[in-house]
């Protein structure tokens, strides 16, 4: 769901989830939003936080522009060779 839609329905701004405290406020707002829509669940996914370098950008020309659009370059992968695999900044499993 777009942030602007959630904010319009809730009548409040969503905090950016940049710290543990703001993540709790953000998730609480999402639960409140989906309860307001009378959903019996909250769609949620846990991001892997794996760095990607194969991103493309362009000016967002939509009427409600966010400035820049970003999407994945489907013609180039993040890992294409053994060297790419070995050089990839894998997260610490601990």
C-alpha positions in Angstrom: 0.0 0.0 0.0 1.4 3.4 -0.9 2.5 5.5 2.0 0.4 8.5 0.9 -2.8 6.3 0.9 -2.1 5.0 4.4 -1.5 8.5 5.7 -4.7 9.9 4.0 -6.8 7.1 5.5 -5.2 7.4 9.0 -5.1 11.1 9.0 -1.5 11.1 10.3 2.0 10.8 8.9 3.8 7.5 9.0 7.2 7.7 10.7 10.1 6.5 8.6 11.2 3.1 10.1 14.8 4.2 10.7 15.2 3.2 14.4 13.8 0.5 16.6 11.4 3.0 18.2 10.2 4.4 14.9 9.8 0.9 13.5 7.4 0.1 16.4 5.5 3.3 15.7 5.4 2.5 12.0 4.2 -1.1 12.5 1.6 0.1 15.0 0.3 2.6 12.4 0.1 -0.2 9.8 -1.9 -2.4 12.2 -4.2 0.6 12.9 -4.6 1.2 9.1 -5.6 -2.4 8.3 -8.0 -2.6 11.3 -9.6 0.6 10.0 -10.1 -1.2 6.6 -11.6 -4.1 8.6 -8.9 -6.5 7.5 -8.4 -9.5 9.7 -4.6 -9.6 9.0 -1.8 -7.2 8.2 0.3 -8.0 5.1 4.0 -8.0 6.3 7.2 -9.2 4.9 10.7 -9.3 6.4 13.2 -7.7 4.1 16.5 -9.5 3.5 18.5 -6.2 3.4 20.9 -7.5 0.7 22.6 -4.7 -1.2 21.7 -4.3 -4.8 23.7 -2.5 -7.4 21.6 -3.3 -10.5 19.1 -0.5 -10.0 17.9 2.0 -12.7 16.5 5.4 -11.9 14.4 8.0 -13.9 12.4 11.1 -13.2 9.0 10.3 -11.8 6.5 12.0 -14.2 3.4 10.8 -12.4 0.8 13.4 -11.4 1.7 12.6 -7.7 5.4 12.4 -8.3 7.8 11.2 -5.6 10.7 12.8 -7.6 12.6 9.7 -8.8 11.5 6.2 -9.7 13.7 3.3 -9.0 13.5 -0.3 -10.3 15.6 -3.4 -10.8 17.6 -3.7 -14.0 16.3 -7.1 -15.3 19.1 -7.3 -17.9 21.9 -7.4 -15.3 22.1 -9.4 -12.1 23.8 -8.4 -8.9 25.8 -11.6 -9.0 26.7 -12.8 -12.5 30.2 -14.4 -12.0 32.1 -16.3 -9.3 34.1 -13.1 -8.7 30.8 -11.2 -8.1 29.8 -13.9 -5.6 33.0 -13.7 -3.8 33.1 -9.9 -3.7 29.4 -9.6 -2.6 29.0 -7.9 0.9 27.1 -10.8 2.5 25.6 -10.1 5.9 27.1 -11.7 8.9 24.8 -14.7 9.8 25.4 -14.1 13.5 
